[in-house]
């Protein structure tokens, strides 16, 4: 059961955290609105549409900065308590430092659990509308420009297109090969492949089918052929912000699909998945570091400790961005790269715990 001291510290911690999030989100939203206002005016968007966009944007932004805002809130609260000699009074009354950490861990764990649920399911669904809005009104029109596209669409089926036009959903010089082991069973070729949106099927134009039975080959052809493939126009659409719009189950499903197709962008989505599991622990680790480094009364006052807190938060962000970039280009195991900042800062926290005099 929580004691009076626990409730006191927990109230200060969570209250300050909420205030810091509110301030930072407000500042970023004002800056973001200023940058995008010309786009809003160009498309003659009304206040309701803009408000709806920011209602989706605010949770995303708040979640993005949660680990850092937790750290800043902890440093601010603890340094204030230390400089008012409240920490000294607590320790002098018989409260051990590990016991003093309990309400902080309760608060950070509560934030971590809520953050995990929001990042895994709620915010991705809100991001679907946010990303769609940005693609329509903010970003330039997307044109699919890749060439010589190879896809594995089934265990024994391999598709190829020389190019694809996403404006009219037409692919050129299409080939579908069925290969079993080292033997090709059939090869279907077409000069064009067009998407029929009314029937959700592909139509092959000027097609030729080669069927192989040992050394025998059968050839057939035609002008038009409807077929169903495990491919759709969305596979050739913009991937801008796609990983942000997928819930955890959808993310797992998408990763499995891309692995089956042999896609080369899998690390990006693996990194996103691991970050969603890692981020809640980041809040707890930074809380521990924040309490340890700011619990001692400083001659420079709480302002110095808050500035030092911002510096450490900045170092963490730089290190995290660096590790993420390495993982996304597949230069390091994605899971290790994502967890590396947490591992290093956990070691830093333990080191500070034993060397900082309280």
N, C-alpha and C positions, 0 to 999 in steps of 0.2 A: 504494500500500500504506500502511496506517495506521502511523504512528510511535507511539512510546511516549507522547508528549505527546497525540496524538490519542486514543489508547485511554483515557488517564487522564481527559481532559476529557469524553469521550463516556460513560465509565462513571459519572462524577459527575452528568452532566446527565440521562441516562436513569434512573439510580437515584433521583435526587431527584424527577424527574417522576413516576415510579411511586409514590413515597412520598406526594407531594402529592395525586395522584389518589385514592389509598387513603384518606387522611385526610379529604379533602373529601367523597368519596362516602359514607364511613361516617357522617360528621356529618349529611349530608342524609338518609340512609336512616333514621337514628334519629329525626330530626325528622318525617320523612314517616310512619314507623310510628306515632309518637305521635298524629299528626293523624288517621290512618285506623283506629286501633285500635277505636274505637267501631263503625265499619262492619264490621270483621272480626268483632267480637263479636255484632253484630246478626244477621249472616248465618251465625253459628256455623261459621266457616271454621277448618279444621284447620291445623296447622303446615306440612304438606306443600304445601297450596294457597298459603299465604302465602309460603313459601320460593320456590315456583315463580314467583310474581309478582315477587319481588325479584330473582330470577336474570335475569328479562327487563328489569327496571327499571334494574339496575346498569349494564349496557353502554350503555343509552340515556343515562343520567346522565353516565357517564364520557366519552362522546363529546361530549355537550353542553358540558362544561366544558373539553374538551381544549385549545383555543387559549389560554384564560386560564391553565390549569395549566402549560402549556408556558412561558408568559411568567414566571409566578411562580417556576418551577423555575430558569429561566435567571438571573433576578435574584438568587435566593438563592445559587446556586452561584458565580456570577461575583463577587458582592459579597464573599462569604467568601474567595475566592481573592485578591481585590484587597486586602482588609484584612489578609490574612496575607502580603502583599507577594509572592505567587506570580506575579501578573500582571506585576509589575515585573521579577521575575527572568526570566520568559519573554521579555519584550520586550528586556531587557538582553542576553540570550544570543543575540540576532540574529533572533528570531522576529518577523516583522512582524505588525501588528494584523490585516490582511486574512487572513494565514495562521492567526492565532489563531482566526478566525471559522470556519474549515473544519470542525472537529469539531462545532461547534454547528449548522452547516448540515446536516451529515450526519445528526445526531440528529433535528433538526426535520423534515428531508425524510423520514426513515424513519417518524416519527410521522405525517406528513402522508399518506404513501402508505397506511399501514395504516388510518388514519382514513377516507380516501376509500373504500376497499374495504368497511369496516365500515358506514359511513353509506349506501353505495349499495346494499348487498345484505343483509348479515347482520343489522344492527340493525332495519331495517324488518320483516323476517320475525319477529323476536322481539317487535316492537311490536304485531304482529297479536294475539298472545295477551295482551299487557299492556293494550292498549286495550279488548279484549273483556272482560277482567277488570274494568277500571274502569267500563265501561258497565253491567256486571251488578251489581256490588257497591258501587260508590262513587258513581256519578252517579245523578241522578234519572231515572225513566223518560222516554224521548223520545217526544214527540208532534209529528207533522208538522202545522204550522199555516199553511203558505203557502196563498194563494188565487190563483185565476186563473193557473194554471201553464201556461207555454208551452214546448214542446220541439220541436226539429228532430230527428226520429228517422231520417231518410234524406235523400238529396239533394233529393227532391221531396215529402217527407212531413212534415207539421207537426201535432203533437198538442197538444191543449188539454184541461185539466181545471179545473173550477171549484174543486174541493177534493179532498183525498185523506186517507183514514183509514188510518194505518199500523198500527193495532191489528188490523184485519181485512183489510187490503190491498184496500180498495175505493175506487174513484174515482167522482166524481159529475159529471154533465153533461159527458160526454166527447165530443170531436170530433177526427176525423182527416181532414185535408185533403190532397189531392194537387194540387200546383200546378206547372205547367210554364210557365216564363216568367211572363207576366202572366195566364195562363188557368187557371182551376180545372177539373180533369178530373173529380174526384169528391169528395164530402164524406160521411163516415160519422159519424153521431151516435148516442149512446146515453145513456140516463138514468143507467146505472151501468156500471162496468167492474170485474170481479172477477178476482183472481189465482187460478188453479187450480194449486196447488203440486204436485199429483200428475202433471200433464202439462206443467208449466212453460209454461202458456199463459194468455192473458187471455180472459175470457168477457164478451161485451157483452150487456147486458140491455135489452130494448125498443129495438132499434136501427132506424135509418132510413138508407138509402143513396141519395144523389143522384148520378147520373152525367150528365155533360154532354158532348155531342157537337155543337160549334158552338152553335146556338140550341136544339137538342133536349135535353130533360131526361128521364131515366128515374128513377123512384122505386120503391124496393123497401124492405120492412121485415120485421121478424120479432121473435120473443120472445127468442131466445138465439142467439149466434154466437160460435164459437171463432176466435181469431185470434192470430197470432204477431207481436209488435212488438219493436223494439229498445229496450224499456223493461223494467225489472224492479223488484220492491219495494225492492231495495237503493238504487235511485235516489232513493227517498223516505225512506231511513233516516238515522240520525244521521251527521253528517260530523265528529263530535268526533274529533280526532286522525287523521283519514283520511290526510292527507298524510304523517304519520309512519309509516304502515303500508305505503307503496308503495315498492318498489324503484325504482331509476332507470328500467329499462325499463317498469315498470308506471306510473310517474309520467308518462313521455312519452306512453304510450298513453292515460292518463286525461286529460291536457291536450288531446290531439288530439280526443278524444271530446267534451270540454266545449266546445272551440272550434267543433266542428261543430254542436253544439246551441245555440250562442250563449249559454252560461251566463255569469253575471256574477261568478263566484268564481274565474275563471282566474288573476288576479294572485297569489292566495294560493299556488297550486301552482307557478306560475312562480318565485316567490320561493324556495320550498322547493328547487326544482331548482337554481337558481343558487347558493343557499347551500351545497349539497353540493359544488359545484365550487369555491366561493370559500373555504370553511373551511380546507382544507389549506394554502392560501397564507397565510392569516391566521397560522397557527402559525409559518411561516417568517419572516414580516414581524415579528411580535412577538418572535421569538427575536433577530433583528438589533437591534431597539430595546433589548431587555433587556441584551444584551451591551454595546452602546455606552454606555448610561447607567449601568451598574454596574461597568465595568472600571476606573474610577478610584477610588483609595482615598479614602474620605469621612471627614471629621472626626466626623461623626455616627455613624460605625460602620456595619456592615452592616444594623442594624435600621432606620436611616433610609432606606437604599436599598430595603430590602424594603417598607417602608411606602409609599415613593414608587412602587414597582412596583405595589402594590395600587391606588394612586390612579389610575395610568395605565390599569390593567386595568378599573377601574370606569368611567372616562371612555369607554373603548372600548365597553364593554357598553351604556352609555347611548346613545352615538352609533349603535351598531348597531341597537338596539331602535327608535330614532327613525327611522332610514333604512328599516327593515323595515316599520314602520307606514305610512310614506308610500307605499311600494311597494304594499302590500296594498290600499290604498284607491284605487290607480291614479292617484295624483297625480304620479308620476314613473315613468319607464321602470324596470321591475323589475330588469333587469340592472344598470343604472347605479346604482340605489339600493343594491343588495346589494354591489356592488364599491366604492362610495364610501368606506366606512370603510377598506378596504384601501388605496385610492389615497391618501387623506389621511395615513394612518399610515405609508405608504411615504415620502411627502414629509417627514414629521416625522422618520423614522429617518435619512434622508439628511442632513437639516439638523443633527440631533444628531451625526452622524458627523463633520461638518466643524467643529462649534463646541465639542464637548466635548474638553477637553484630557486627554491620556492620558500 
